[in-house]
Amino acid sequence: MRVLIIDDERLARRELRTLLKEFPQVEIVGECSNAEEGIAQIKALSPELVFLDIQMPDKNGFEMLQELEHVPQVIFVTAYDEHAMRAFEVNALDYLLKPVEENRLAEALDKISKRIPESTAEAPFEHHSHKLGPEDQIFLKDGEKCWFVTLKEVRMFESEGNYVRVFFKDSKPLILRSLNALEERLDERTFFRANRKYIVNMRWIDQIESWFNGGLRLTLKDETTVEVSRRQASRFKELMSL
């Protein structure tokens, strides 16, 4: 399990390193003292797990995650209960209160080991050249609400000017990103640009029917309908082997 430690306190990083030596399945690939270093090292080292301090200078842990295209599994490490509770609300895998106790660390690592696919653990990919697919995790923040979302849970993306609305479960947060930029990062084998306004997850398609002017109409599993433009219909048929 490839691990990166991000914490602005040198002593806290050292203590966590010492504790992690007791776990032979853990390989510490690096450590960082601030969010900017963390972003660079996540891109360069492709860790499977990040121990992330929340309170850091310049950018906190939540702000750092917001800038990542691909988010590894995360365990928050914090000295403050209020932040720990917020970490739970954003569906972090776990959180640890400082000073970290060995038994709590063991519980957190046991939980993470069940979440990391064997293929990823054996051959971590280079994220900077990787198209985001259904098993990749992203971090979303809209106002005070935050989510960790696996892309297979996202049924569609909707353009709203310079923003994109992300639809998953009962949530639909708005993020500052263009649909064109998002399309470039998503794997087209799973996420299809239906028209100028929508990208749909093809695994969520329930019905396909012919529509006006040579287009198509898709009905998703939640009964949402999305029209495929005539221009995109032939591309869609090719991808779906229709």
FIKE-62157 format. One record per residue: residue number from 1; x, y, z of N, C-alpha, C, O in turn. Coordinates in steps of 0.02 Angstrom, whole numbers, always signed. Example, Ala and Ser with C-alpha at 12.3 -4.5 7.8 and 13.67 -1.06 7.14 Angstrom:
# FIKE-62157
   i     nx     ny     nz    cax    cay    caz     cx     cy     cz     ox     oy     oz
   1   +660   -284   +390   +615   -225   +390   +660   -165   +390   +712   -166   +423
   2   +642   -112   +354   +684    -53   +357   +645     +2   +394   +670    +57   +402
//
This chain:
# FIKE-62157
   i     nx     ny     nz    cax    cay    caz     cx     cy     cz     ox     oy     oz
   1    +43    -60     +0     +0     +0     +0    +45    +62     +0    +81    +75    +48
   2    +41   +100    -54    +84   +159    -62    +52   +219    -26     -4   +240    -41
   3    +90   +247    +22    +62   +298    +67   +101   +364    +62   +162   +364    +60
   4    +64   +419    +60    +93   +486    +62    +66   +522   +124     +6   +520   +138
   5   +111   +556   +161    +92   +593   +221    +95   +668   +205   +146   +692   +181
   6    +41   +704   +219    +39   +776   +207    +19   +810   +273    -38   +804   +295
   7    +66   +847   +302    +54   +880   +367   +106   +935   +375   +165   +924   +361
   8    +85   +994   +396   +132  +1049   +402   +176  +1044   +465   +224  +1082   +472
   9   +160   +998   +511   +199   +990   +572   +249   +933   +564   +230   +875   +555
  10   +313   +951   +567   +366   +900   +557   +362   +845   +609   +371   +786   +593
  11   +348   +863   +672   +344   +813   +725   +286   +765   +713   +293   +705   +725
  12   +230   +790   +689   +172   +747   +675   +189   +698   +619   +169   +640   +621
  13   +225   +721   +567   +245   +676   +513   +291   +622   +539   +284   +564   +521
  14   +339   +641   +582   +386   +593   +609   +350   +541   +652   +365   +481   +647
  15   +303   +563   +693   +267   +516   +736   +226   +466   +695   +223   +407   +711
  16   +195   +491   +642   +155   +447   +600   +200   +397   +563   +182   +339   +556
  17   +257   +420   +539   +306   +376   +507   +326   +320   +554   +328   +261   +534
  18   +340   +337   +617   +361   +287   +666   +307   +235   +677   +321   +175   +680
  19   +246   +258   +683   +190   +212   +693   +180   +166   +632   +166   +106   +640
  20   +187   +194   +573   +176   +155   +512   +229   +101   +500   +217    +55   +462
  21   +287   +107   +532   +339    +56   +526   +317    -11   +552   +344    -63   +534
  22   +266    -11   +596   +241    -73   +625   +194   -110   +577   +171   -165   +593
  23   +181    -81   +518   +134   -112   +470   +172   -128   +406   +182    -84   +364
  24   +192   -191   +397   +234   -210   +339   +201   -200   +271   +236   -195   +221
  25   +134   -196   +269   +100   -186   +205   +104   -114   +181    +84    -99   +124
  26   +130    -70   +223   +133     +2   +206   +202    +21   +178   +254     +4   +207
  27   +201    +55   +122   +262    +84    +93   +253   +160    +91   +211   +185    +53
  28   +291   +197   +131   +286   +270   +131   +327   +296    +72   +388   +290    +71
  29   +292   +325    +23   +326   +348    -37   +348   +420    -33   +387   +444    -75
  30   +323   +457    +18   +344   +527    +25   +306   +562    +80   +258   +535   +109
  31   +327   +623    +94   +291   +665   +141   +297   +738   +119   +345   +757    +86
  32   +246   +777   +137   +243   +847   +115   +222   +890   +174   +188   +867   +220
  33   +242   +954   +171   +227   +999   +227   +172  +1050   +211   +153  +1090   +254
  34   +146  +1049   +149    +93  +1095   +131    +52  +1068    +72    +71  +1018    +41
  35     -2  +1102    +57    -48  +1078     +6    -17  +1078    -64    -28  +1031   -103
  36    +21  +1130    -81    +50  +1133   -148    +98  +1075   -160    +97  +1044   -213
  37   +139  +1060   -110   +184  +1002   -115   +142   +938   -122   +159   +893   -161
  38    +88   +935    -83    +46   +876    -85    +16   +863   -153    +16   +807   -177
  39     -9   +916   -186    -38   +909   -252    +15   +883   -302     +1   +838   -341
  40    +75   +911   -299   +128   +891   -344   +149   +819   -332   +161   +781   -380
  41   +154   +799   -269   +177   +731   -253   +123   +679   -268   +140   +622   -287
  42    +60   +696   -261     +7   +649   -279     +9   +635   -354     +1   +578   -376
  43    +20   +687   -394    +25   +679   -466    +87   +639   -485    +85   +598   -532
  44   +142   +651   -450   +205   +619   -468   +211   +547   -443   +239   +504   -477
  45   +184   +533   -384   +196   +469   -350   +136   +421   -353   +145   +361   -339
  46    +78   +445   -370    +17   +404   -373     +7   +361   -311     +2   +300   -317
  47     +5   +391   -252     -7   +351   -191    -78   +322   -191   -124   +352   -219
  48    -86   +265   -159   -153   +237   -151   -189   +266    -91   -251   +268    -90
  49   -151   +290    -42   -180   +317    +19   -142   +379    +40    -80   +381    +37
  50   -179   +431    +61   -149   +492    +86   -173   +504   +158   -233   +505   +171
  51   -125   +513   +203   -141   +538   +270   -137   +614   +265    -84   +642   +252
  52   -194   +647   +275   -199   +719   +260   -219   +760   +321   -272   +749   +350
  53   -175   +806   +340   -193   +855   +392   -243   +904   +363   -240   +920   +303
  54   -289   +927   +404   -340   +974   +379   -316  +1046   +386   -320  +1084   +338
  55   -293  +1065   +445   -271  +1133   +456   -199  +1142   +434   -153  +1118   +467
  56   -189  +1176   +377   -122  +1191   +352   -120  +1263   +327   -172  +1290   +310
  57    -61  +1294   +325    -57  +1363   +300    -73  +1367   +226    -64  +1318   +189
  58    -97  +1425   +205   -114  +1438   +135   -177  +1402   +112   -228  +1433    +97
  59   -174  +1334   +110   -233  +1295    +91   -243  +1240   +141   -196  +1207   +162
  60   -306  +1229   +161   -320  +1173   +206   -329  +1109   +165   -328  +1110   +103
  61   -339  +1054   +200   -345   +990   +166   -403   +985   +118   -396   +955    +64
  62   -460  +1015   +135   -518  +1014    +91   -504  +1053    +27   -522  +1031    -28
  63   -472  +1111    +33   -456  +1152    -26   -406  +1116    -71   -410  +1122   -132
  64   -360  +1079    -41   -311  +1042    -80   -346   +988   -121   -332   +981   -181
  65   -390   +951    -90   -425   +898   -126   -466   +925   -184   -473   +892   -236
  66   -492   +985   -176   -534  +1016   -228   -495  +1028   -292   -525  +1032   -346
  67   -429  +1034   -288   -388  +1048   -346   -365   +985   -383   -335   +990   -437
  68   -377   +927   -353   -354   +865   -384   -405   +839   -434   -465   +841   -422
  69   -381   +814   -491   -426   +782   -539   -442   +711   -515   -500   +690   -517
  70   -391   +674   -494   -401   +607   -466   -383   +609   -393   -330   +635   -375
  71   -426   +582   -350   -415   +584   -278   -401   +513   -252   -443   +469   -262
  72   -344   +503   -220   -331   +437   -190   -378   +426   -130   -417   +470   -113
  73   -374   +369    -99   -408   +359    -36   -377   +406    +16   -317   +418    +14
  74   -418   +433    +61   -395   +484   +107   -413   +466   +179   -470   +446   +192
  75   -365   +474   +224   -379   +472   +296   -358   +539   +324   -299   +557   +321
  76   -406   +576   +351   -390   +640   +381   -357   +630   +449   -375   +586   +487
  77   -308   +673   +463   -275   +673   +528   -282   +744   +555   -260   +792   +523
  78   -313   +751   +613   -328   +818   +638   -324   +820   +714   -333   +769   +748
  79   -312   +879   +740   -311   +889   +813   -378   +913   +838   -388   +923   +898
  80   -426   +924   +791   -489   +956   +810   -548   +911   +795   -556   +887   +739
  81   -590   +899   +846   -648   +856   +838   -696   +883   +785   -727   +844   +748
  82   -703   +950   +781   -751   +979   +733   -731   +961   +662   -775   +949   +620
  83   -666   +960   +648   -643   +942   +581   -652   +867   +569   -668   +846   +514
  84   -643   +828   +622   -653   +756   +615   -725   +740   +596   -737   +697   +554
  85   -772   +774   +626   -842   +763   +610   -857   +785   +539   -896   +752   +504
  86   -826   +839   +517   -837   +861   +448   -808   +809   +399   -837   +797   +346
  87   -751   +779   +418   -722   +728   +375   -770   +669   +367   -776   +641   +312
  88   -804   +651   +421   -854   +598   +416   -909   +618   +368   -933   +577   +329
  89   -931   +681   +370   -985   +705   +328   -968   +702   +254  -1013   +694   +212
  90   -904   +709   +237   -885   +706   +167   -866   +636   +145   -838   +626    +91
  91   -883   +586   +186   -872   +516   +169   -798   +498   +162   -780   +456   +121
  92   -756   +530   +201   -686   +508   +203   -684   +437   +229   -727   +416   +267
  93   -634   +401   +207   -629   +331   +229   -626   +327   +305   -657   +283   +334
  94   -589   +371   +335   -583   +371   +408   -549   +436   +429   -526   +474   +387
  95   -546   +448   +494   -507   +504   +519   -473   +483   +584   -497   +439   +619
  96   -417   +515   +597   -379   +501   +658   -368   +566   +695   -351   +617   +665
  97   -378   +565   +760   -364   +623   +801   -292   +621   +826   -267   +568   +845
  98   -260   +679   +826   -192   +684   +854   -196   +689   +930   -242   +721   +956
  99   -150   +658   +966    -98   +612   +942   -127   +545   +920   -172   +519   +952
 100   -102   +519   +864   -129   +458   +835   -114   +398   +879    -58   +389   +902
 101   -165   +357   +892   -157   +296   +931   -148   +237   +884   -181   +233   +832
 102   -105   +190   +903    -88   +135   +859   -148    +91   +844   -155    +68   +787
 103   -192    +79   +893   -250    +37   +879   -299    +69   +829   -328    +35   +787
 104   -306   +136   +834   -350   +171   +786   -318   +170   +717   -353   +163   +666
 105   -253   +177   +714   -217   +174   +650   -227   +105   +618   -238   +100   +558
 106   -222    +53   +658   -231    -15   +633   -301    -24   +604   -309    -55   +551
 107   -351     +2   +638   -420     -3   +614   -428    +33   +547   -460     +7   +501
 108   -399    +92   +542   -404   +132   +481   -370    +96   +422   -397    +95   +366
 109   -312    +68   +434   -276    +33   +381   -312    -30   +360   -311    -48   +301
 110   -343    -64   +407   -381   -124   +390   -440   -106   +345   -456   -141   +298
 111   -472    -49   +360   -528    -27   +321   -506     -8   +250   -540    -24   +201
 112   -449    +26   +245   -426    +48   +179   -405    -11   +135   -414     -9    +74
 113   -376    -62   +165   -353   -120   +127   -409   -154    +90   -398   -187    +39
 114   -470   -148   +116   -528   -178    +84   -556   -136    +28   -599   -158    -10
 115   -531    -75    +22   -557    -29    -29   -511    -22    -90   -533     +0   -143
 116   -448    -39    -82   -400    -30   -137   -399    -92   -180   -383   -146   -155
 117   -416    -87   -245   -415   -146   -290   -345   -175   -295   -296   -138   -295
 118   -341   -241   -300   -276   -274   -305   -237   -250   -366   -176   -241   -362
 119   -271   -239   -421   -237   -217   -482   -203   -151   -472   -148   -140   -498
 120   -235   -105   -435   -206    -39   -422   -146    -46   -376    -95    -13   -386
 121   -152    -89   -325    -98    -99   -277    -37   -128   -311    +20   -112   -293
 122    -48   -172   -361     +8   -205   -393    +41   -160   -445   +102   -163   -455
 123     +1   -118   -478    +29    -78   -533     -4    -10   -534    -48     +3   -575
 124    +17    +35   -490    -13   +102   -490     +0   +138   -556    +55   +135   -582
 125    -51   +171   -582    -45   +204   -646    -22   +276   -637    -24   +304   -582
 126     +0   +305   -691    +20   +375   -690    -40   +418   -704    -66   +419   -759
 127    -63   +454   -654   -126   +490   -659   -124   +547   -710   -176   +566   -738
 128    -65   +576   -722    -64   +633   -767    -82   +614   -838   -101   +657   -878
 129    -75   +549   -857    -93   +527   -924   -155   +484   -923   -173   +454   -974
 130   -188   +480   -867   -243   +433   -858   -310   +467   -869   -324   +519   -840
 131   -352   +436   -911   -420   +460   -920   -461   +434   -860   -453   +377   -840
 132   -503   +477   -833   -542   +458   -774   -598   +411   -794   -641   +427   -835
 133   -597   +351   -763   -647   +300   -777   -693   +288   -719   -690   +324   -669
 134   -737   +238   -724   -789   +228   -674   -764   +213   -604   -799   +227   -555
 135   -704   +184   -597   -680   +166   -531   -639   +221   -498   -619   +215   -440
 136   -627   +275   -534   -589   +330   -506   -632   +371   -458   -693   +376   -465
 137   -598   +401   -409   -633   +440   -358   -617   +514   -368   -560   +532   -382
 138   -668   +557   -360   -658   +629   -364   -685   +661   -300   -726   +632   -265
 139   -660   +721   -287   -683   +760   -229   -723   +819   -254   -699   +856   -297
 140   -783   +828   -228   -826   +883   -249   -842   +927   -189   -854   +903   -134
 141   -844   +993   -201   -861  +1040   -148   -908  +1093   -177   -893  +1124   -228
 142   -964  +1102   -143  -1013  +1153   -163  -1035  +1188   -100  -1073  +1161    -60
 143  -1011  +1250    -91  -1024  +1286    -29   -990  +1251    +29   -930  +1239    +27
 144  -1028  +1235    +81  -1000  +1201   +140  -1005  +1125   +135   -982  +1090   +180
 145  -1036  +1100    +82  -1044  +1028    +75   -988   +998    +32   -967  +1028    -18
 146   -965   +940    +53   -911   +905    +17   -929   +832     +8   -966   +803    +49
 147   -902   +802    -45   -914   +731    -59   -852   +700    -89   -816   +731   -128
 148   -839   +636    -71   -796   +593   -110   -843   +550   -152   -887   +517   -125
 149   -832   +549   -218   -878   +513   -262   -838   +469   -310   -792   +491   -343
 150   -858   +405   -313   -830   +361   -364   -870   +374   -428   -931   +376   -427
 151   -835   +383   -484   -868   +406   -545   -923   +360   -571   -968   +382   -607
 152   -920   +296   -554   -973   +251   -576  -1040   +270   -545  -1093   +250   -570
 153  -1039   +308   -490  -1101   +330   -458  -1132   +390   -494  -1191   +405   -484
 154  -1092   +425   -536  -1116   +485   -570  -1155   +465   -632  -1128   +431   -676
 155  -1218   +485   -636  -1258   +466   -694  -1253   +516   -751  -1260   +497   -809
 156  -1242   +581   -736  -1232   +629   -790  -1203   +694   -764  -1204   +708   -704
 157  -1177   +733   -811  -1151   +800   -798  -1190   +849   -842  -1202   +835   -901
 158  -1210   +906   -814  -1248   +955   -851  -1213  +1023   -850  -1196  +1048   -796
 159  -1203  +1052   -908  -1171  +1118   -913  -1218  +1173   -892  -1276  +1175   -912
 160  -1192  +1219   -850  -1228  +1279   -831  -1180  +1338   -835  -1153  +1360   -784
 161  -1170  +1363   -895  -1123  +1417   -906  -1051  +1394   -894  -1028  +1346   -926
 162  -1016  +1427   -848   -948  +1408   -832   -945  +1354   -778   -891  +1337   -753
 163  -1003  +1328   -760  -1007  +1277   -707  -1035  +1212   -736  -1064  +1211   -790
 164  -1025  +1159   -698  -1054  +1094   -716  -1090  +1067   -654  -1064  +1067   -599
 165  -1152  +1042   -666  -1189  +1010   -612  -1177   +935   -617  -1184   +905   -671
 166  -1160   +904   -560  -1143   +833   -558  -1200   +795   -523  -1218   +811   -466
 167  -1229   +746   -557  -1287   +710   -531  -1265   +641   -506  -1242   +600   -545
 168  -1272   +628   -441  -1259   +563   -412  -1303   +554   -351  -1313   +601   -312
 169  -1329   +495   -342  -1374   +480   -287  -1428   +534   -283  -1461   +549   -333
 170  -1437   +564   -224  -1487   +617   -217  -1455   +687   -219  -1488   +737   -203
 171  -1392   +690   -239  -1356   +754   -239  -1343   +778   -310  -1340   +739   -357
 172  -1335   +845   -316  -1318   +875   -381  -1279   +940   -370  -1304   +994   -386
 173  -1219   +935   -342  -1179   +995   -330  -1157  +1028   -395  -1154   +997   -448
 174  -1141  +1092   -389  -1117  +1132   -445  -1043  +1146   -435  -1023  +1170   -382
 175  -1002  +1131   -486   -930  +1142   -480   -907  +1190   -535   -937  +1194   -589
 176   -854  +1226   -520   -827  +1275   -567   -781  +1240   -617   -721  +1232   -606
 177   -811  +1219   -672   -773  +1185   -725   -817  +1183   -787   -878  +1176   -781
 178   -787  +1190   -846   -826  +1187   -907   -838  +1114   -927   -799  +1070   -910
 179   -892  +1103   -964   -907  +1035   -988   -854  +1012  -1037   -837   +952  -1039
 180   -826  +1058  -1077   -774  +1040  -1125   -711  +1015  -1089   -682   +965  -1109
 181   -691  +1050  -1036   -632  +1029   -998   -644   +962   -965   -599   +920   -962
 182   -703   +951   -940   -720   +888   -908   -719   +831   -958   -695   +776   -943
 183   -746   +843  -1017   -748   +792  -1069   -678   +767  -1086   -669   +707  -1099
 184   -629   +811  -1086   -560   +792  -1103   -530   +745  -1052   -486   +705  -1069
 185   -554   +748   -989   -525   +706   -936   -562   +640   -927   -534   +594   -896
 186   -624   +634   -953   -663   +574   -941   -652   +522   -996   -642   +539  -1054
 187   -653   +458   -977   -645   +403  -1024   -708   +398  -1066   -763   +387  -1040
 188   -700   +407  -1132   -758   +408  -1177   -793   +340  -1182   -849   +336  -1207
 189   -760   +287  -1159   -793   +221  -1161   -848   +216  -1109   -891   +173  -1113
 190   -846   +262  -1060   -898   +262  -1008   -940   +325  -1010  -1001   +322  -1000
 191   -908   +382  -1023   -943   +447  -1019   -949   +477  -1089   -899   +491  -1122
 192  -1011   +485  -1111  -1025   +506  -1180  -1055   +576  -1182  -1101   +592  -1145
 193  -1027   +618  -1227  -1052   +686  -1236  -1113   +682  -1282  -1107   +678  -1343
 194  -1172   +685  -1252  -1234   +676  -1289  -1250   +737  -1333  -1273   +730  -1389
 195  -1236   +796  -1306  -1249   +859  -1342  -1209   +914  -1308  -1167   +900  -1266
 196  -1222   +976  -1325  -1182  +1031  -1297  -1192  +1039  -1222  -1150  +1069  -1188
 197  -1246  +1012  -1196  -1264  +1024  -1126  -1250   +966  -1079  -1241   +976  -1019
 198  -1248   +904  -1106  -1245   +845  -1062  -1189   +796  -1080  -1173   +786  -1139
 199  -1159   +767  -1028  -1119   +706  -1033  -1154   +654   -991  -1171   +667   -933
 200  -1164   +594  -1019  -1200   +542   -981  -1154   +482   -969  -1109   +467  -1010
 201  -1165   +448   -914  -1131   +386   -898  -1168   +330   -934  -1226   +316   -919
 202  -1135   +298   -982  -1170   +248  -1024  -1192   +187   -984  -1237   +151  -1006
 203  -1162   +176   -926  -1184   +121   -884  -1251   +135   -850  -1284    +89   -824
 204  -1272   +198   -852  -1336   +216   -822  -1393   +217   -873  -1450   +231   -855
 205  -1378   +203   -937  -1430   +204   -988  -1476   +143   -983  -1452    +86   -979
 206  -1540   +156   -982  -1589   +102   -976  -1624    +89  -1043  -1637    +32  -1061
 207  -1640   +143  -1080  -1676   +136  -1143  -1647   +184  -1195  -1622   +238  -1179
 208  -1650   +162  -1259  -1628   +203  -1315  -1683   +202  -1368  -1708   +149  -1385
 209  -1701   +261  -1393  -1752   +262  -1445  -1735   +316  -1498  -1701   +365  -1483
 210  -1759   +305  -1558  -1748   +354  -1611  -1787   +418  -1594  -1839   +416  -1562
 211  -1758   +475  -1615  -1789   +539  -1599  -1788   +584  -1660  -1770   +561  -1714
 212  -1808   +646  -1652  -1816   +691  -1709  -1751   +704  -1746  -1697   +705  -1717
 213  -1758   +714  -1813  -1702   +735  -1855  -1641   +690  -1851  -1585   +713  -1855
 214  -1653   +625  -1843  -1597   +578  -1843  -1561   +572  -1776  -1509   +539  -1772
 215  -1587   +603  -1725  -1556   +598  -1660  -1582   +538  -1620  -1618   +496  -1647
 216  -1563   +534  -1557  -1584   +481  -1513  -1608   +511  -1447  -1591   +567  -1430
 217  -1648   +473  -1411  -1665   +493  -1344  -1647   +437  -1295  -1667   +379  -1305
 218  -1609   +454  -1244  -1587   +406  -1194  -1629   +415  -1131  -1644   +471  -1110
 219  -1649   +359  -1102  -1682   +360  -1037  -1636   +326   -987  -1617   +269   -996
 220  -1617   +363   -935  -1572   +335   -885  -1611   +294   -834  -1673   +295   -833
 221  -1575   +259   -792  -1607   +215   -743  -1648   +253   -691  -1691   +224   -658
 222  -1634   +318   -684  -1675   +358   -638  -1733   +392   -674  -1768   +434   -646
 223  -1744   +372   -738  -1798   +396   -781  -1786   +465   -809  -1830   +494   -841
 224  -1727   +493   -799  -1708   +555   -833  -1699   +542   -908  -1673   +489   -927
 225  -1721   +588   -950  -1711   +580  -1022  -1662   +632  -1047  -1662   +690  -1025
 226  -1619   +611  -1094  -1569   +655  -1125  -1570   +643  -1199  -1567   +586  -1221
 227  -1573   +696  -1238  -1572   +690  -1311  -1500   +689  -1337  -1458   +727  -1315
 228  -1487   +644  -1384  -1422   +641  -1418  -1430   +676  -1485  -1473   +658  -1525
 229  -1389   +727  -1497  -1394   +765  -1559  -1381   +721  -1619  -1348   +669  -1614
 230  -1405   +742  -1677  -1394   +703  -1738  -1319   +694  -1751  -1296   +641  -1772
 231  -1281   +746  -1737  -1209   +744  -1747  -1177   +690  -1704  -1130   +656  -1725
 232  -1202   +682  -1642  -1172   +634  -1596  -1203   +565  -1601  -1176   +517  -1574
 233  -1260   +559  -1634  -1296   +495  -1636  -1254   +440  -1670  -1252   +384  -1646
 234  -1221   +457  -1725  -1181   +406  -1760  -1122   +384  -1717  -1104   +325  -1716
 235  -1092   +431  -1681  -1037   +414  -1636  -1062   +369  -1579  -1028   +321  -1559
 236  -1122   +384  -1554  -1150   +344  -1500  -1164   +272  -1524  -1148   +224  -1489
 237  -1192   +266  -1584  -1207   +199  -1612  -1142   +159  -1621  -1141    +99  -1611
 238  -1090   +194  -1641  -1025   +160  -1650   -999   +134  -1582   -975    +78  -1578
 239  -1003   +176  -1531   -979   +156  -1464  -1021    +99  -1435   -995    +55  -1401
 240  -1087   +101  -1449  -1132    +50  -1421  -1140    -10  -1468  -1177    -57  -1452
 241  -1106     -7  -1526  -1111    -60  -1577  -1182    -73  -1598  -1203   -131  -1606
 242  -1220    -18  -1609  -1289    -25  -1631  -1293    -31  -1707  -1347    -37  -1735
//
